[in-house]
Amino acid sequence: MMKFVSIALPILLVVASCSDEKHEEKPGKSGAAAHGHEGPHGGHILEVGDHVAHLEVMHDESAGKMTIYVLGPDAKSAFTGAKAPQVKLTTDSGPKVLSTTAVSGEAGAFAVTDPALKAHGPEGRISIEIGGKNYNPALEHHHEDH
């Protein structure tokens, strides 16, 4: 019995000493889980395809404005190979499609202002074309502490 304890105790100590940080960096996470929920501009990250690109969505409810940053696979750098996205909302009065326009001086940034965006947590999808292929990630509603 004493021999078992002398072998098992060091093994348990090694296993117990592993920090959670080492386990958080394992590959295989996708979307926001792999890159965090907040993008470089403070918005929420949506994955486009299987890490083809990412969208950082910033919603200003009081202004009825949405700014979309198209980011690369790393979810940090600007991605310039995409056409202007469209915001396809589901509203009480039916579907509504909003076209975005490029933000002057900001690579990969697009914005749209519309009264329908004054809604809390708008529902719908963002439609974007990258490399001749269309993607439609869902808008996700998130509570923010701002």
C-alpha positions in Angstrom: 0.0 0.0 0.0 2.8 2.4 0.9 4.4 1.7 -2.5 1.1 2.7 -4.3 0.9 6.0 -2.4 4.5 6.9 -3.1 3.9 6.4 -6.8 0.4 7.9 -7.0 1.1 11.0 -5.0 3.7 12.5 -7.4 1.4 11.8 -10.3 -1.5 13.5 -8.7 0.6 16.5 -7.8 1.7 16.9 -11.5 -1.8 16.6 -12.8 -3.1 19.1 -10.2 -0.4 21.6 -11.0 -1.6 22.0 -14.6 -3.0 25.5 -15.0 -6.3 26.3 -16.8 -4.4 28.7 -19.1 -2.6 25.8 -20.8 -5.9 24.1 -21.6 -7.6 27.3 -22.9 -5.1 27.5 -25.8 -5.9 24.1 -27.3 -6.8 24.2 -31.0 -10.2 23.1 -32.2 -12.4 26.0 -30.9 -14.3 27.8 -33.6 -15.9 31.2 -34.1 -16.1 33.6 -31.2 -14.8 30.9 -28.8 -11.5 30.8 -30.6 -11.1 34.6 -30.8 -13.0 35.9 -27.9 -16.4 37.6 -28.1 -15.0 41.1 -28.5 -13.3 42.3 -31.6 -10.5 44.9 -32.0 -13.1 47.8 -32.2 -15.1 46.5 -29.2 -17.8 44.9 -31.2 -19.1 41.3 -31.2 -17.4 38.7 -33.5 -19.3 36.5 -36.0 -17.5 33.8 -37.9 -17.9 33.7 -41.7 -17.7 30.2 -43.1 -15.0 28.0 -41.6 -12.6 30.8 -40.6 -12.8 32.3 -44.1 -13.2 35.7 -42.4 -14.9 37.3 -39.4 -17.4 40.1 -39.0 -17.2 42.5 -36.1 -20.6 44.0 -35.5 -21.1 47.2 -33.6 -24.7 48.3 -33.0 -25.5 51.8 -31.8 -29.2 51.4 -30.8 -29.8 55.0 -30.0 -28.5 56.2 -33.4 -30.0 53.3 -35.3 -26.6 52.5 -36.8 -24.7 49.4 -37.4 -21.0 49.3 -38.3 -19.6 46.0 -39.7 -15.8 45.4 -39.8 -14.8 42.6 -42.1 -11.8 40.9 -40.5 -9.4 38.2 -41.7 -9.2 34.6 -40.4 -7.3 35.9 -37.3 -10.4 38.1 -36.4 -8.0 41.0 -35.9 -6.7 42.4 -39.2 -8.9 44.1 -41.8 -10.0 41.9 -44.7 -10.4 43.9 -47.9 -11.5 41.1 -50.3 -15.2 41.3 -49.6 -18.1 43.1 -51.2 -20.2 45.5 -49.1 -22.4 43.4 -46.8 -26.2 43.6 -46.5 -28.1 43.5 -43.2 -31.2 41.4 -43.6 -33.5 42.1 -40.7 -36.6 40.4 -39.4 -38.9 43.1 -38.3 -42.5 43.3 -37.0 -43.5 44.7 -40.4 -41.7 41.9 -42.3 -38.2 41.4 -43.8 -36.1 44.4 -44.4 -32.8 44.5 -46.4 -30.3 47.3 -45.6 -27.3 48.0 -47.8 -24.1 49.1 -46.2 -21.6 51.7 -47.5 -17.9 51.8 -47.0 -16.6 53.9 -44.2 -14.2 56.4 -45.5 -10.6 55.9 -44.3 -11.2 52.5 -42.7 -10.3 49.4 -44.6 -12.9 46.7 -44.5 -15.4 48.8 -42.6 -19.1 49.3 -43.7 -22.0 51.1 -42.0 -25.7 51.6 -42.3 -28.2 53.8 -40.5 -31.9 53.0 -40.4 -34.8 53.4 -38.0 -35.2 49.6 -37.9 -31.8 49.4 -36.2 -33.1 51.4 -33.2 -34.6 48.1 -32.0 -32.9 46.3 -29.1 -31.0 43.3 -30.4 -32.1 43.3 -34.0 -32.7 39.9 -35.5 -31.6 38.7 -38.9 -28.5 37.9 -40.9 -25.6 39.6 -42.5 -25.2 38.6 -46.1 -21.6 39.0 -47.5 -19.8 37.8 -50.6 -16.2 36.8 -50.3 -14.3 35.2 -53.2 -17.5 34.8 -55.3 -19.2 32.8 -52.5 -22.1 34.1 -50.4 -22.2 33.8 -46.6 -25.1 34.6 -44.2 -24.0 34.5 -40.6 -26.8 35.2 -38.1 -26.9 38.4 -36.1 -26.6 37.4 -32.4 -28.1 39.4 -29.6 -25.7 40.2 -26.8 -26.2 42.1 -23.6 -23.5 44.8 -23.2 -22.4 46.6 -20.1 -22.1 49.9 -21.9 
